Amino acid sequence: MKTVQDEVTGGLKARQADRLVVGALAVLGLYSGALLAAEVRGTVNVDYQGLFQQGEAAMQHPVSVALVPAAGQRPRPRVADRRTIEIIGNRMQPAFMTIQQGDSVEFINRDDVYHELFSLSSGKPVKARLGKAGQHGDARATFRLDQPGTIHFFCRIHNKSYARIDVVETPYIQMVEPGGEFAFTGLQPGHWRLRLAGPAAETEWFEVSAVTLPPPLHLTLVSRGGKAGRSDPGDFDSVDLLYRRIDGEAAQ
């Protein structure tokens, strides 16, 4: 038979055990929170050495920043997205973007003339004829892009119409203005790879580490292509020259 002293002792032990469990859960919660608090952040500047000069036209081109796992991290799942490129005044806008593998891009013709899209890339080419603006669906075309790499879109009718789409295997993508800040938060700690890309610039890769309260990175992307002094931000040197160069590389 339990005495009053036994019941008191048992109650104290139970409360102590409860406190130990609560304390352990709190520590585990803090540890888990610390794991998810890793970050990679910084700024990206562009060193214009050709087509684009440091001016208003150049600043209209964003820089693509993509963070790719390098040590077995699992990126957060994300529902496939659909992006839009509009054709206005025989120009594709925006003329540069980066998307995740499996996303779709919809081209919409806002002009009162026809456009004939085609692509050049290492993957399967795509093409579409876009009707004039307002023609019940004929003025739109959607492509699902499943293969990583860079895809160049042109128009067979208008030789200044061009767009570049980079397809990457990560959901961690940000488009920032030159000189702007990027921040990827809630990451698993460890080593990652940072991919920088921009119009008329070579793609650059950087080895980075995701940690809690990281010092900001200061990165520079060099843009060398084309002739200096262009005022039209959609005029990538000469689109027809670009086409011939890409087409020649694809034929090799």
CORKA-V700156 format. One line per field, one symbol per residue. phi: phi as a letter, one per 20 degrees, with the letter a starting at -180 (. if undefined). psi: psi as a letter, one per 40 degrees, with the letter a starting at -180 (. if undefined). A space follows every 10 residues. Layout:
phi->???
psi->???
This chain:
phi->.fefffffff ffffffffff ffffffffff fffffeefbc brccddeeca gddfafffff efdeccddgc cnfdfffbfg dcdccddcmm cecfebbcce gnfdcdeced eecfccebcc afeffcbadd ffgneknfec bdcedddfpd dddcdfedfd ebbdcedceb eeccdcfgne dcbdcmeffp ecddddbagl cffddcecce cflfffecdc deddfmdfnf defeeflcff ffffffffff ff
psi->hhiddddddd dddddddddd dddddddddd dddddeeiih iaihihhhfb dhigadddee hihhhhhhie feihiiihhh ihihhihhff ihhiehihii heiihhhhhe ifiiihiiih ieahiiiihh iiheggdeei hhhhhehiah hhhihedhee hiihhhhifi eghihiihei iihhifihia hihhhhiihf iihihhhihh ihfiiiihih hhheiaiieh eheeggbhdd dddddddddd e.
